[in-house]
Amino acid sequence: MNVFLQTLDEAWPGSFKIADYATSLQDAAASGPGYSWPMTVLVLAALFYCIFFFNRIALASTLSLRTFFSSSEKIQNICENQTSLSAVNTAGVVCLPVIVMLLYNKGWTGMDLTWLCVAFIAFLLVRMMVFAFISWYKGVEGIFETIRNSGKVAMVAATLLAIPAFLLPMLFGQQTSDLAKSIFLAVLTFCFAMYCIRACKYLLEAGFSIFFCFLYLCALEFLPAGLLISAIISL
């Protein structure tokens, strides 16, 4: 009686199966890069947000780069144009989550994702409260509104300029990680310095003294930014 149904070992005696020497799928999945569920939720939320508001984000990206590298008069044009201002506000919402995700994904911070988000949210809340207090105390709101919008433009521009630094290790390997980190820090430092210079220019043009500009930079710009950077690096 002929047997037509045979096992692989019976059909080819002395042969071997490549799968016996390969890593199991479960082990391969366990050893591969994994992402926590908060990171996955944040990535998906940012992705859907960018898709839904793609036109506004594209407009804000173009306006921010043009304004950041040109004269300061265009800030006033953005403030007076509701379409442009709405686009910049929409893009600004997604910039910080993008920076948080990239910092966490590249391992450039010792903080976990939750505390990293808390640090950035606290940074924004402190700035909002101090801006509101100074506007109330000085009785002038227009100049600080211009500075806030200038900060949003600088943030959008910094995010766009920093993205290539995160792509560098993906394209040329992990040996470029230190170079990418240096580029990232240089971009943020440059954009922050440009923003501070323009903020002082707006204050001086509005009649504030140099001493007030110095106090403004120390209390509202350098101190919160220094605390944020210290938290990101040391923890």
C-alpha positions in Angstrom: 0.0 0.0 0.0 1.4 3.3 -1.1 1.4 6.1 1.4 1.0 9.5 -0.3 0.8 11.6 2.9 4.2 11.8 4.5 5.9 14.2 6.8 8.8 16.4 5.5 11.4 14.2 7.4 10.0 11.1 5.8 9.8 12.5 2.3 13.4 13.9 2.4 15.5 11.8 4.8 18.5 13.6 6.1 17.2 17.0 5.2 16.8 19.9 7.6 14.4 22.8 7.9 15.7 26.3 7.9 13.0 27.3 10.3 14.5 25.1 13.0 17.6 27.4 13.0 15.7 30.7 12.8 14.6 32.8 15.7 11.0 32.3 16.6 8.6 35.1 15.7 7.8 35.6 19.4 11.4 36.1 20.3 12.0 38.4 17.3 9.1 40.5 18.3 10.3 40.7 21.9 13.8 41.7 20.9 12.7 44.4 18.4 12.0 48.0 19.3 8.8 48.5 21.3 6.7 51.5 22.1 4.5 52.1 25.1 0.9 52.7 24.6 1.1 56.4 25.7 3.7 56.9 22.9 1.5 55.2 20.4 -1.5 57.3 21.4 0.5 60.5 21.1 1.9 59.6 17.7 -1.5 58.6 16.3 -3.1 61.8 17.8 -0.4 64.0 16.2 -0.7 62.2 12.9 -4.5 62.6 12.7 -4.2 66.2 13.8 -1.7 66.9 11.1 -3.9 65.2 8.4 -7.0 67.0 9.5 -5.4 70.5 9.7 -2.9 69.9 6.8 -3.7 73.1 4.9 -3.3 75.3 8.0 -0.1 73.6 9.1 1.4 74.0 5.6 0.4 77.7 5.5 1.8 78.2 9.0 5.1 76.5 8.0 5.6 78.8 5.0 4.6 81.9 6.9 6.8 81.1 9.9 10.0 80.4 7.9 9.5 83.6 5.8 8.8 85.7 8.9 11.6 84.2 11.0 14.3 85.0 8.4 13.0 88.4 7.4 12.0 91.7 8.9 9.9 91.9 12.0 7.1 93.9 10.2 5.6 90.6 9.0 4.8 89.6 12.5 2.3 92.5 12.5 0.8 91.2 9.3 0.3 87.8 10.9 -1.3 89.3 14.0 -3.7 91.4 11.9 -4.6 88.5 9.5 -7.0 86.1 11.2 -6.4 83.3 8.7 -2.6 83.5 9.2 -2.9 83.8 13.0 -5.2 80.8 13.1 -2.8 78.8 11.0 0.1 79.6 13.2 -1.9 78.8 16.3 -3.0 75.5 14.8 0.6 74.5 13.9 1.9 75.6 17.3 -0.4 73.1 19.0 1.4 70.2 17.3 5.0 71.5 17.5 5.6 70.7 21.1 4.2 67.1 20.9 6.4 66.5 17.9 9.5 67.7 19.8 8.5 65.6 22.9 8.1 62.5 20.8 11.4 63.0 19.0 13.3 63.7 22.2 11.8 60.6 23.8 12.2 58.3 20.8 15.9 59.3 20.3 16.7 58.8 24.0 18.0 62.3 24.4 16.3 62.7 27.8 16.3 60.6 31.0 12.6 61.4 31.7 9.8 59.1 30.8 7.1 60.2 28.4 4.6 61.3 31.0 6.9 63.5 33.0 8.3 64.9 29.8 4.9 66.0 28.7 4.2 67.4 32.2 7.5 69.5 32.0 6.5 71.1 28.7 2.9 71.8 29.9 4.2 73.4 33.1 6.6 75.5 31.0 3.8 76.8 28.9 1.5 77.4 31.9 4.2 79.4 33.7 4.8 81.6 30.6 1.1 82.2 30.1 0.6 83.3 33.8 3.6 85.6 33.8 2.6 87.1 30.4 -0.9 87.7 31.8 0.5 89.3 35.0 2.9 91.6 33.2 0.1 92.7 30.7 -2.2 93.5 33.7 0.5 95.2 35.7 1.8 97.4 32.9 -1.6 98.0 31.4 -0.4 97.2 27.9 -1.5 94.0 26.1 -0.7 94.6 22.4 3.0 94.4 22.7 3.0 91.2 24.7 0.5 89.7 22.3 3.0 90.5 19.5 5.8 88.8 21.5 3.6 85.7 22.1 2.9 85.5 18.4 6.6 85.9 17.6 7.3 83.0 20.0 4.8 80.8 18.2 6.4 81.7 14.8 9.8 80.9 16.3 8.6 77.6 17.7 7.1 76.5 14.3 10.3 77.5 12.6 12.5 75.7 15.2 10.5 72.5 14.8 10.8 72.5 11.0 14.6 73.2 11.2 15.1 70.5 13.9 13.4 67.7 12.0 16.4 67.0 9.7 18.6 66.4 12.8 16.3 63.5 13.8 16.3 62.1 10.3 20.1 62.0 10.2 20.6 58.8 12.2 17.9 57.1 10.2 19.6 57.9 7.0 23.3 57.5 7.9 23.2 55.2 11.0 23.6 55.6 14.7 27.2 56.8 14.4 25.7 60.2 13.5 23.6 60.4 16.6 26.0 62.8 18.4 26.2 65.0 15.4 22.4 65.0 15.1 22.1 65.9 18.8 24.5 68.8 18.3 22.6 70.1 15.3 19.3 69.9 17.3 20.7 71.9 20.2 22.3 74.5 17.8 19.0 75.0 16.0 17.0 75.5 19.2 19.7 77.8 20.6 19.7 79.9 17.4 15.9 80.2 17.2 15.6 81.0 20.9 18.3 83.7 20.6 16.6 85.2 17.6 13.2 85.2 19.4 14.7 86.9 22.5 16.4 89.6 20.4 13.2 90.4 18.6 11.2 90.5 21.9 13.7 93.1 23.3 13.3 95.0 20.1 9.5 95.1 20.4 9.8 96.2 24.0 12.3 99.0 23.3 10.1 100.2 20.4 7.2 100.3 22.7 9.0 102.6 25.1 10.2 100.1 27.8 13.7 100.6 29.3 16.7 98.4 28.8 16.5 97.5 32.5 13.0 96.2 32.0 14.1 94.2 29.0 16.8 92.6 31.1 14.3 91.7 33.8 11.9 90.4 31.2 14.5 88.1 29.7 15.7 86.8 33.1 12.2 86.2 34.6 10.1 85.2 31.6 12.6 83.6 29.1 15.8 82.4 30.6 14.5 81.1 33.9 11.6 78.9 32.6 13.7 77.7 29.6 16.7 76.9 32.0 14.4 75.0 34.4 12.9 73.0 31.4 16.4 72.2 30.0 17.7 71.2 33.4 14.8 68.9 34.0 15.1 67.2 30.6 18.9 66.7 30.9 19.3 65.8 34.6 16.4 63.4 35.2 
